[in-house]
Amino acid sequence: MNYEVRETNLPLPLFKRGKVRDVYDLDDRLLIVSTDRISAFDVVLPNAIPHKGEALNRLSVHWFDKTKDIISNHILDVVDPRTVLARKTDPIKIEFVVRGYLYGSAWRSYSEGKSICGIRLPPSLKKAERLPEPIFTPTTKAEIGHDIAITKEDVANRIGKNAAKEVEEVCIKLYERASSKAERNEIILADTKLEFGFLNGGLLLIDEVITPDSSRFWPLDKYEVGKSQISFDKQDVRDYLESTGWNKQPPAPNLPNYIIRETSKKYIEVYERLTGRKF
């Protein structure tokens, strides 16, 4: 059944309605519902993608479980396929990006001869090339507008040296584990964004983990260095919106049915390939 959940209105205090998630306040806990909303270029689109929220939530729950030996996370209970009960933390207002391949904004900076979050990469690398080792490239977490790249020193100044060191080490471990698992399932994890919060002085992994909304996934059999890559994410949506000449300001144009259908299939396929489970 191709139903969709664009918005929820539960009889609970609303903590936050994000681009994708509706979050409800239960004192020291949060009820987090992953809807089927989709955003592009920082704008929530008028259409929803059937099953997207369920695929995102189920995949996040999978990774939270598979990485809890690396770091504790905020999940207390899985309420239903698109809803979790989570601990409330003091979130770090930084997005921690780990890149294993040279792509996106990192490629643009590199091709202009710039450093990436203070990191100088070797010369003569090509677009989408695997990096000698994963790099840690944090950004600000903008409520409105675009995130801005920052350095390790900036992170240390914001959260302290020890916490910054712990976050970086955890991020690299999480990326390496997920990347290795993905490759065994014929998928490249090019990069991923991770988020953390503090609770009682300890660090917890929060939000979502290694999903198509927070990561770049490429089919291994289609991978080719030096070129733009096919992605298991909302790239088809971005490409369509670019083709319309939209100025990337609200309101966004409607998506055609074939884009909605194909995007839904991609979210389901990447869930099945990464977990080995039927959706």
N, C-alpha and C positions, 0 to 999 in steps of 0.2 A: 504494500500500500504506500503510495507516494504522498503521505501527509507531511505537513511541516509545522513547526512551532516557531512563530516569529517573535512572540512576546508572552511572558507569563505574568499573571496577576494573582499571586497567592495571598491569603489573609495573614500576612506576616509583615513586619516592618522592612521596607526596602532599604538595603544598605547601599547598593549601587546598581545601575543598569549600564553595563559596558557595551562595547561594540558587539560582543557575542553573548556574554554571560549576564544573567539576572542573578544578583546576589542579595540574599535576605539575611537580616541580622537576628541571631539567636544568642544574644549576650556574648559569651566567650567563644561562640561557634558561628559559622556561616553556612548557610544552605546555598549551594552554587548550582544553578541550572544552566546548562549549555544549550542555547537556542540555535535555530537554523539561520539566524541573521548572518550576513556576510558583508565585509567592508573591503574597500579598495581605495588606495591613495588617501587613507584616513577618513573616508566617508562611508557611512553605513548605506548600503544600497536598498532600493525599494523592494527588491525581490528577496526571498529566502531560498536556501538550498535544502531540499528534502533530505533528512537523515544526517545532515552535516554535524549538528550538535551532538547527536548520539555517537557518531564515529569519533569525534574529537574527544568526548568524555571517556568513552571506552578505551581509546588508545592511551590517553593520559593515565587512567587508572592502571592499565597494563604496565606502563613505564614506572609509575610510582612504586608498584609492587616489585618490579625487577631491579630497582636501584636503591631499595631501602637499606641495603647493607653498606652503601656508599654514604648516604645521608638520609636522615629522617625527613618525613614530609608531613603536610598538613591534613592528609586524609584520615577521617575517623570512620566513615561508613559510606558505602555505595547505596544510595536510596533507590535509584532506578537507572536505566541505561544512560540517561542524560543528566543525572543529578547526584551530587555528593555532599556529605556533611563534612565540614573541615574545621580545624582549629583556626581561631582568629589570631593573626600575628601582627607584628609591627612591620609592614612591608618595606623593603629597601627600594627607594625610588630610582632604581637603576635597572636597565635591561642588560643581562650578561650574555653576550653573543660569542659562541665558539665557532670558528671557521676552519674547516679542513681543506677547503678548495677556494680558489681565487675567483670570486664571482660577485655580482651585484655592486653595491657601493664600494666594497673593498677593491674590486677590479677597476672601477672608475678612478679611485684615488691612486692606485698603483700605476695605471696607464698615464696619469698626469704627473708622475714622478713624486707623488706625495707619500708620506708615511701613513700607516693605518693604525690609528689609536697609539701613535708613538712608536710603532714597530716598523722597522725597515726590512723589507723582504729582499731575497736575492734578485739580481737582475735577470732579464730575459725569460721571465715566467710568462705563460700564455693564459688567456682567458679560460676559466674553468679547470685549470691545472691543479692537481693535488699538491698541497703545500708540503714542504719537508716535514713539518709537524704542525698539529693544530695550533691556532693562535687565539688569544683571548682579547676580544674587541668590544668592551662595554660601551653603552650609549646612555644618554639621559632618557628618562621615561616621560615623554611629553603627554600631558592630558589633551592638549590641542596642538595641532601642527606636527612637525617632523622631529624625530629623535636626533640628537647630536652626539657624534662620537667623542668619547673621553678616553683618558689614559689610565693606566694602572695607578699612577700617582694620584690622579683625581679621585679614584675609588678609595684609596687609602685615606685621603684627606676627609672624605665623607663618612666613612664607617670605621676607620681605624686600621692600622697596619695588619694586625692579627686576623681580623675578620676578612679583610681584603685578600690576604694570602689564602685563607681557608676557602673562600668563595672561588678563587681562581683554580685551586687544586681540585675542588669538587667538580667544577664545570668541565675541566679537561677530562677527568675520570668518567663523568656522565657521557660526554661526547664520544669518547673512545669505546665505551661499552656499547652504546646505542649504534654507533657507526659499524662496529664489528658485527653486531647482530643483524643490522640492515643488509650488509653486504652478503651475508650468508643467505639472505632472502632475495638476492639480485637487485638490491636497491642501494644507491649511494646516498648517504646523509651528508650533504654538502656543508650545511651550517645549521645552527639551532640557537634559539633564544631561551634563556632560563631566568627564572625569578626566584627570589628568596625573601624570607622574613625572619625576624627575631621573635622568640618566645622564651620568656624566663632566662634570657641571656644566651640561649642556644640558637643555632642556625637551622632553619627548616626550608626545604624545597616547597614552593607554592605555585599556585596558578595552574598552568598546563605544562606538560612535559612532552617534547619531541612529537609534535603533531604537525599536520600539513599547514596549520595556521602559524606555527612558530618556527618552522624549519623548511629547508629546501630538500626535497627528495627527488632523485633522478633515477630512472630505470637504468640499471647497469648495462644492459645490452644495447642501449641507444647512446651511451656516453661517448663523447668525442671531444678531445682537448681542442681548444681554440675556437669553439663555437658556442652559440647560445644553446642551452640544454632544454630538453622536454622535461616538464616538472609534474609531480603528483601533488599539485596544489591549485591555487586559484589563478594561475598564470593565464589560462584561457579567458577568465573574467577580465583581468587587466588588459590583455591584448584586445579584447572586444571593445572595452571602454576607450582605449587609446584610438581605435579605428573610427570612433564616432566623432572625434574632435571635441569631446567634452573637456571643459576647462578645469576639471577636478575640484570644483566647488559644489556644495549642495545646491539644489537636489541633483542626485545622480540619475542617469537614464535607466530605463527598464532593461533588463536582460532578456534576450530571446529564449524561448523554451529549450532550444538545442544546447545552449550554453549552460543553462540550469541543469539539464539532464546529464550532460557529460561531466560537469563539475561534481555532481552528486555521486556519479559512478567512481570518480577518482578518489574521493574521500573514503568510500567503502572499500575500494580495491587496496589502497595503501594500508588500511586497517587490517584487512585479511592477510596481506602479504607479510606485514611486520609481526603479526601475532600468531599466524598459522591457524586462526579460527575463522569460522564462517560468521558473517555479520548477522 
